[in-house]
Amino acid sequence: GVDAHLTGLHTLRIKETDRIAALKDVGSRFRESVIETTQDTITLTCVPLVQYDDPVVIDTFDDHRMAMAFAPLASKTSLIIKDAGVVSKSYPQFWDDLKQVNVNITEI
């Protein structure tokens, strides 16, 4: 329920994936025109979460942080996390910990 303008993010473009572009791509699957980006910023405009009949597919882009960033949305809507095992790079027990708080995520 809060707008956000995040700056100083230029290094996010040179990680496992271009995380700014990936956040815009995947994030737009949940909300209509919510994310605007520049070379080093992300602006998130608070709009209602779109509810779908089918799960929203989350591409991880082979990036552990992408999987972990979107996983908590499973408490609000149905998700499918592609390549969910990518979290083993930094947090092998991540999915087990989410299950402890009753978050269910499907891996394909």
C-alpha positions as YAML, in Angstrom:
chain: A
units: angstrom
residues:
- id: 1
  name: GLY
  ca: [0.00, 0.00, 0.00]
- id: 2
  name: VAL
  ca: [2.97, 2.36, -0.37]
- id: 3
  name: ASP
  ca: [4.57, 4.04, -3.39]
- id: 4
  name: ALA
  ca: [8.35, 3.76, -3.59]
- id: 5
  name: HIS
  ca: [11.15, 5.40, -5.55]
- id: 6
  name: LEU
  ca: [14.43, 3.50, -5.18]
- id: 7
  name: THR
  ca: [17.68, 5.07, -6.41]
- id: 8
  name: GLY
  ca: [21.34, 4.13, -6.69]
- id: 9
  name: LEU
  ca: [20.57, 0.75, -8.21]
- id: 10
  name: HIS
  ca: [23.00, 0.82, -11.14]
- id: 11
  name: THR
  ca: [24.86, -2.27, -9.89]
- id: 12
  name: LEU
  ca: [21.64, -4.33, -10.12]
- id: 13
  name: ARG
  ca: [22.07, -4.34, -13.89]
- id: 14
  name: ILE
  ca: [25.38, -6.24, -13.70]
- id: 15
  name: LYS
  ca: [24.48, -9.17, -11.43]
- id: 16
  name: GLU
  ca: [23.38, -12.69, -12.45]
- id: 17
  name: THR
  ca: [20.69, -10.94, -14.48]
- id: 18
  name: ASP
  ca: [19.68, -7.35, -15.11]
- id: 19
  name: ARG
  ca: [17.63, -7.24, -11.92]
- id: 20
  name: ILE
  ca: [15.98, -3.92, -12.73]
- id: 21
  name: ALA
  ca: [14.68, -5.23, -16.06]
- id: 22
  name: ALA
  ca: [13.72, -8.54, -14.46]
- id: 23
  name: LEU
  ca: [11.79, -6.82, -11.65]
- id: 24
  name: LYS
  ca: [9.94, -4.73, -14.20]
- id: 25
  name: ASP
  ca: [9.14, -7.78, -16.34]
- id: 26
  name: VAL
  ca: [7.99, -10.08, -13.56]
- id: 27
  name: GLY
  ca: [6.47, -7.37, -11.39]
- id: 28
  name: SER
  ca: [4.21, -6.22, -14.20]
- id: 29
  name: ARG
  ca: [2.56, -9.64, -14.11]
- id: 30
  name: PHE
  ca: [1.03, -8.72, -10.75]
- id: 31
  name: ARG
  ca: [0.01, -5.14, -11.33]
- id: 32
  name: GLU
  ca: [-0.96, -2.94, -14.22]
- id: 33
  name: SER
  ca: [1.76, -0.39, -15.13]
- id: 34
  name: VAL
  ca: [3.23, -0.34, -11.65]
- id: 35
  name: ILE
  ca: [6.94, -0.22, -12.37]
- id: 36
  name: GLU
  ca: [8.95, 2.47, -14.14]
- id: 37
  name: THR
  ca: [12.72, 2.23, -14.44]
- id: 38
  name: THR
  ca: [15.73, 4.27, -15.48]
- id: 39
  name: GLN
  ca: [19.37, 3.20, -15.58]
- id: 40
  name: ASP
  ca: [19.61, 3.22, -11.78]
- id: 41
  name: THR
  ca: [16.10, 3.69, -10.36]
- id: 42
  name: ILE
  ca: [12.84, 1.84, -9.86]
- id: 43
  name: THR
  ca: [9.55, 3.61, -9.15]
- id: 44
  name: LEU
  ca: [6.70, 1.50, -7.81]
- id: 45
  name: THR
  ca: [3.22, 2.97, -7.87]
- id: 46
  name: CYS
  ca: [0.76, 1.43, -5.46]
- id: 47
  name: VAL
  ca: [-2.16, -0.08, -7.35]
- id: 48
  name: PRO
  ca: [-4.34, -3.05, -6.39]
- id: 49
  name: LEU
  ca: [-2.81, -6.48, -6.80]
- id: 50
  name: VAL
  ca: [-4.31, -8.19, -9.85]
- id: 51
  name: GLN
  ca: [-5.99, -11.48, -8.94]
- id: 52
  name: TYR
  ca: [-5.81, -14.17, -11.63]
- id: 53
  name: ASP
  ca: [-7.61, -17.48, -11.98]
- id: 54
  name: ASP
  ca: [-4.30, -19.17, -12.86]
- id: 55
  name: PRO
  ca: [-1.04, -18.90, -10.92]
- id: 56
  name: VAL
  ca: [1.37, -16.13, -11.90]
- id: 57
  name: VAL
  ca: [4.57, -17.59, -13.36]
- id: 58
  name: ILE
  ca: [7.76, -16.20, -11.88]
- id: 59
  name: ASP
  ca: [10.89, -16.44, -14.01]
- id: 60
  name: THR
  ca: [14.01, -16.47, -11.84]
- id: 61
  name: PHE
  ca: [16.45, -15.74, -14.69]
- id: 62
  name: ASP
  ca: [18.82, -18.15, -12.93]
- id: 63
  name: ASP
  ca: [19.05, -15.59, -10.10]
- id: 64
  name: HIS
  ca: [18.48, -16.67, -6.50]
- id: 65
  name: ARG
  ca: [17.40, -13.21, -5.38]
- id: 66
  name: MET
  ca: [14.64, -13.02, -7.99]
- id: 67
  name: ALA
  ca: [13.10, -16.21, -6.61]
- id: 68
  name: MET
  ca: [13.33, -14.98, -3.04]
- id: 69
  name: ALA
  ca: [12.08, -11.47, -3.86]
- id: 70
  name: PHE
  ca: [8.80, -12.66, -5.38]
- id: 71
  name: ALA
  ca: [8.14, -15.70, -3.18]
- id: 72
  name: PRO
  ca: [6.40, -13.77, -0.36]
- id: 73
  name: LEU
  ca: [3.69, -12.74, -2.83]
- id: 74
  name: ALA
  ca: [2.47, -16.32, -2.56]
- id: 75
  name: SER
  ca: [0.74, -15.19, 0.61]
- id: 76
  name: LYS
  ca: [-1.43, -12.88, -1.56]
- id: 77
  name: THR
  ca: [-1.86, -14.80, -4.83]
- id: 78
  name: SER
  ca: [-1.06, -18.13, -6.44]
- id: 79
  name: LEU
  ca: [2.49, -18.47, -7.88]
- id: 80
  name: ILE
  ca: [4.60, -20.85, -9.89]
- id: 81
  name: ILE
  ca: [8.33, -20.28, -9.39]
- id: 82
  name: LYS
  ca: [10.43, -21.51, -12.31]
- id: 83
  name: ASP
  ca: [13.77, -23.02, -11.29]
- id: 84
  name: ALA
  ca: [13.01, -22.57, -7.59]
- id: 85
  name: GLY
  ca: [16.14, -24.55, -6.71]
- id: 86
  name: VAL
  ca: [18.25, -21.55, -7.66]
- id: 87
  name: VAL
  ca: [17.89, -20.33, -4.05]
- id: 88
  name: SER
  ca: [20.31, -23.06, -2.94]
- id: 89
  name: LYS
  ca: [23.12, -20.71, -3.98]
- id: 90
  name: SER
  ca: [22.59, -18.47, -0.96]
- id: 91
  name: TYR
  ca: [19.74, -19.86, 1.19]
- id: 92
  name: PRO
  ca: [19.24, -23.62, 0.73]
- id: 93
  name: GLN
  ca: [16.51, -23.85, 3.39]
- id: 94
  name: PHE
  ca: [14.51, -20.87, 2.01]
- id: 95
  name: TRP
  ca: [11.51, -22.92, 0.80]
- id: 96
  name: ASP
  ca: [11.41, -24.96, 4.01]
- id: 97
  name: ASP
  ca: [11.38, -21.74, 6.02]
- id: 98
  name: LEU
  ca: [8.49, -20.37, 3.93]
- id: 99
  name: LYS
  ca: [6.54, -23.57, 4.55]
- id: 100
  name: GLN
  ca: [6.97, -22.95, 8.29]
- id: 101
  name: VAL
  ca: [4.82, -19.81, 7.88]
- id: 102
  name: ASN
  ca: [2.29, -21.61, 5.64]
- id: 103
  name: VAL
  ca: [3.40, -20.17, 2.28]
- id: 104
  name: ASN
  ca: [2.84, -22.67, -0.52]
- id: 105
  name: ILE
  ca: [4.75, -22.31, -3.80]
- id: 106
  name: THR
  ca: [4.72, -24.66, -6.78]
- id: 107
  name: GLU
  ca: [7.96, -25.35, -8.63]
- id: 108
  name: ILE
  ca: [8.06, -26.21, -12.34]
...
